[in-house]
Amino acid sequence: MEKTMERTIGKMVADDYRTAQVFKNHKIDFCCKGNRGIQEVAKEKNLNVDELIRELDEVQRPHDSDNTDFKTWPLDLLADYIEKKHHRYVESQIPVLNQYLAKLCRVHGERHPELLEVTEHFTKSAGELAMHMKKEELVLFPWVRKMVKAQRENEILGNPRFGTVQNPIRTMMQEHDNEGERFRQIAALSNDYTFWSADGLSETNVKVFLKTLSQKTGCCFRFLRKRSRLLEPHRRRSSVLG
């Protein structure tokens, strides 16, 4: 709590983008008015400061572990995990990033046209990711569940219209690589999300935006790499099943 009380709300969001949602829920401006402390904003919004701190602490708790041995998971459980964990995360974060980028372009785009390129790349990536996830949810994952059910109940399963389940898996993994490359281009265009480190611009809201963009696109990139690692060990297993 002491660390939270000492930092400005802009610094909190810059340190951990997940706190942004708490402030948004309470209609607290952490961008243009990010230089305020937690007690000040709580008083202004008539909020209990201890409850606000509890909410901030809660969103910063780690909820996932990279130590999970996904290789041992059955394919249908793996499909459910990817859909409910990763798809929902990306769907929730893309609108937030679009909002941040739109504001950056509106305020700073004239002086920094590279922002427009970043936004273009991210918009394309968001569209591709949305289509990618729908293909998994409507084509690949339903067939994976059918395969597992047929194997478990010793049923005969006909051939899918896409030939073998390895074909959509191969396509999905290629799309993972494509979007990973797009995120690398965003990082290059933004000088690893620093943009204006050389021109003296020091507005708190810009720093918050850049740090948030860095963390969230980093999470999306890790999400893609993690999904590839999840799917790869099952390619041979899936060829045996279907």
TAQUI-V158321 format. One record per helix or strand of 2 or more residues. SS is the DSSP state (2 for helix, 1 for strand). FROM is the first residue (numbers start at 1). TO is the last residue. If there is no record, write none. Layout:
ss->{SS,SS}
from->{FROM,FROM}
to->{TO,TO}
//
This chain:
ss->{2,2,2,2,2,2,2,2,2,2,2}
from->{2,9,19,38,49,70,75,114,165,204,235}
to->{6,15,25,44,59,72,108,152,189,232,241}
//
